[in-house]
């Protein structure tokens, strides 16, 4: 019966049904077939409401709203200026400054597409003006945007926490070193590319001279409020002052204060459109999380997690082999499914398996999110890929070809993160 549920879900997705609808149809399949193993309609409705009626879930729309406000406020340019000041004079310095901006902006938005859109809209025209290849820039930003879901605060980590009960704060800590390590790997390739293809140093030096003429203290003064955002949010969480949900609320008010009163890049009239944008982004996730609870309850009653766990553990003896298979599954899922749905469907099913093999739940969560973040830039449905292609006015597959070397650099980092648990657990 569990296999039939997954078959129904797969058919629904192939037919183009929304994932939430697919989970509803598959969850009621046992009832339609007269099975006593599934939940009743009343239980499904109750589980759906309980899935949406939790305090931690509030953190998701709040982090989304903070990211939307920061994007509207043009915060990415302030961050880029300070990084370009320090590394712009080096070979590949400005592409590295873009990757660093994505790395840091991810600590503000918590979203891959939001990071790609905010940084790409600023960085791609800037780099093209300095002689860099437009499609190379788009591929770099699309891949680097994936850092937005790894560097805390991360919306996928919040979703993983909601789906599995693992501490959100621990997951945030677990994502710090892997995110930085992936960023370093991406920068290594960017430097190699610039050495091989060359740079227009005359134009670059002229731009940097113009930037540095503002003076270090003025640049730092303009960038400091943006730089302080993740420090305030994460410092409050790990200092024990606020919970992740309360920190998300603080991030919204801080983003408003910085954008409206300090930088004055937003007006009061811009606030309502930001609220609408955040609601449109979050509404599908809200339905998904609600129905995922009911879907998971049906799978539990049908003992699907135990069956899957028994199959994997019975056929694969080593933790390394199982981890490799799970990574392959995540990478394939990331190509055809958005990060949120993949997490809420797969995490509760596979967590018992990895626990039985002695893999730390935080390490597993980091692996899962890193794999799915690669999916954001891989065809056919990589969301970051479509965002970047729109920004550079090129077809998604054209951008995907230029993104392949960056994806390979990301994959090298993923291999290390997967088989070196220390990267995920050192800060816990």
ABEGO torsion letter per residue (X at the ends): XAAAAAAAAAAAAAAGBBAAAAAAAAAAAAAAAGBAABBBAAAAAAAAAAAABBAAAAAAAAAAAAAAAAAAAGAAAAAAAAAAAAAAABBGAAAAAAAAAAAAAAAAAGBAAAAAAAAAAAAAAAAAAAGBBAAAAAAAAAAAAAAAAABOBBAAAAAAAAAAGBBAAAAAAAAAAAAAAAAAAAAAAAAAAAAAAEBBAAAAAAAAAAAAAAEAAAAAAAAAAAAAAAAAAAAAAAAGABBAAAAAAAAAAAAAAAAAAAAGABBAAAAAAAAAAAAAAAAAAAAAAAAAAAAAAAAAAAGAAAAAAAAAAAABABAAAAAAAAAAAAAAAAAABBAAAAAAAAAAAAAAAAAAAGBBAAAAAAAAAAAAAAAAABOAABAAAAAAAAAAGBBAAAAAAAAAAAAAAAAAAAAAAAABAAAAAAAX
